[in-house]
């Protein structure tokens, strides 16, 4: 991807120098489950349940050397963050919606979010309560080494997907889906998949705009498609448990996720992303 290094986004919040402590109460597995439910139902269930999360095992803050080593990635994240949001700021008024920017929080090991604890093990996520994306840059290493998705546009896809959730929030889509999930609990997972596939499609809409502005380089789209496939529920389940349970999908299969991104990329039209 062609991008301009230098500077940081005003919507970037860097918490990497602050290490997380060790909480009492839920273990890591329980923390992940409660956070997922917090995202689904749009409120901080840790407070509702009166429990505390398990925070990352290592609470050491980032060293100056580590921070310097990651500066290139920080600048890339800043560029993509601004570019994605500037794109949606131009698109949404065409559909009667006003765009307000999300913030992106960089953290190391763990931090607090409006939806509860953010931990590296959870991967990137968007919290609609505080309108922030949470990201530990270590996830990009995992994306390449564990999921086999390399390249800068693979990382850009991840960011564009999470910011796609912010677009859904501004349009009220996430609220409507939460209401449906509460009224139709048996369909909660299916509705979650549809919401995630729409965010993949929105990422594709942004990628279309980068192509129109001659920011794409050869192989970039393949990197994004590979990343979308790599984090499909079927591939993640096969890799982590050795078997696939379609009924437990929450994000969509590899084929569904790559197809959704491709649909948005080819059309450049958010109306093509109506998975709901």
Secondary structure, 3 states (H helix, E strand, C coil): CCCCCCCCCCCEEECCCCCCCCCCCCCHHHHHHHHHHHHHHCCCHHHHHCCCCCCCCCCCCCCHHHHHHCHHHHHHHHHHHHHHHHHHHHHHHHHCCCCCCCEEEECCCEEEECCEEEEHHHCCEEECCCCEEEECCHHHHHHHHCCCCCCHHHHHHHHHHHHHHHHHHHHCHHHHHHHHHHHCHHHHHHHHHHHHHHHHHHHHHHHHHHHHCCCCCCCHHHHHHHHHHHCCHHHHHHHHHCCCCHHHCCCCCHHHHHHHHHHHHHHCCHHHHCCC
